[in-house]
């Protein structure tokens, strides 16, 4: 099943591009959605790490120049990420409210008695996904400061 995931580009224009991801199984709940998405992204990272060098387009070079560092896709850390640890971190981030999930511009809200939903509640919150649905994972940033 192909599901589109929105990704923010780096650089000056900071546009959002939609990337199609192929899910081997259709996620039926929030936990499976996060788990399968992390699995796809970790496997993609490992594949890119094995290829080592990728040429950059002019657009990618200008985007990287905007953030102050032009690199050529070289991954300097040879450590292969642990898939189980990555999934656990992503689940914890969602449970702690650091990440919001939108499916076709509608927020996925897991009902919970506590502010932090349990893994059981994530597994019980059913999702209905269709071919070419669009998903956005938004990392929420806590703002702090004081008023003058």
N, C-alpha and C positions, 0 to 999 in steps of 0.2 A: 504494500500500500504506500502510495506517495502522499506525504504530508508536507506542506510548505511551512518553513520556519523563517520568521523575520530576523535578520541580523543587521546590526548597526555597523556602518562602515566607519573606519577611522579617517582622520584627516579633516580638511577644511569644509567639505560639503556635508559630512556626517549624515548621509542619506541612509535610508533603510532599504536593504535589498532582501528579496525573498529567495531562499535557497530550498530546493526540493530535497527532502530526505526520504529514503526508502526504508520503511519499517517492515521487518520480517513478519511480525505479528501485529495485529491491531490492538493498541493499548485499550483496555476496558476500564481502567481506573486511573486516578492521579498518580499513584505509586508506579504503576507500569509505564505510564507516559514519561515520567522523569527518568526511570531506570533505562528504558529503551533509548531515549534521546541521549543520555550520557554515554551509553554503550556505542551508539553510532558516532558520537563526537570523539570519544577516546580512540576508537578504531581508525577514524580518519586522521587523528593526530599521529598515531603509530605509523600509518601508511606514509604520511608526509615525512616523518622522521627517518624512515628507511630510504626515501628518495633523496634526502639531504638538500639538494640545491634545486630551486625552481626559478625560472626567469620571471622578471617582473615586467608588467606593462607600464607604459608612460603614466597612465592614470594611477596605478599603484605606487609608483615612485613619487608622484606629486602628493599623494595622500600621506605617505610615510614622511615626506619632507615637512609637511605641515605639523606633524607631531614631534619633529626634531630628530628622527632617527630613521635612516634608510638601511634596512637589512634585506638580505636576499633570500629569505625563507629558510635560512640555516638554523637548525635547532641545535644549540650548543650543549644542552643537557642530554646526555645519553640515557638517562633513567627512563625506563618504560613506566607509564603511570599504572597504578593499581586500579583496576576497574571497580572492584568492590569498595575501595576507599573513596573513589570518585562518586559512586552512586550514593554512598552513605553521606558524603559531604553535601551533595545536591539535595537529598531528602531533608537533611538537617536545616539547610538554608531555607527551603520552602516551609518547613514546620515552624521555624523561628520568625517567619514573616519577612525575610530578606529578599524573597523572589515572589513575584506575582505571575500567574499564568493566564493568558487570554487565548481563547479559541474563537476564531472568527469575530474578534472585537468584543467578546463577552467574557467577563472575568470568571475564572473557575474559583468558586467559593466553597471550601470544605466546611461543613457545619460541625462545630465542636463545642463542647461544654466549656473547655478551657480555651484561652487565647492560642495555645499551641496544640494543633491537632496531632493525634497519635498516628503511628504507622498503620494501625488497624483502621482508623477513620479514613486515611488516605486510600487504603485498599478497598474500603466499602463505598467510597464516593465514585459512582459509576459515570463513565464518560461515553458519549456517542460520537465517534469520529467517522468521517466520510472521506473518500478520496478527494484530494486537493483542498482539504481544510487548511486554514492558516493559523499557525500557533505563534504566539509571542511570549517569550520568557523575559520578564522585565526585572532587572536587579534594582531594588529600592535602596536609596541612599539616605542614611540618617543625617539630618542637618543639625548642627549645633552652633551655638554662638550666644551672644548676649546683645541685648538692646542697649544703645547708648542713651 
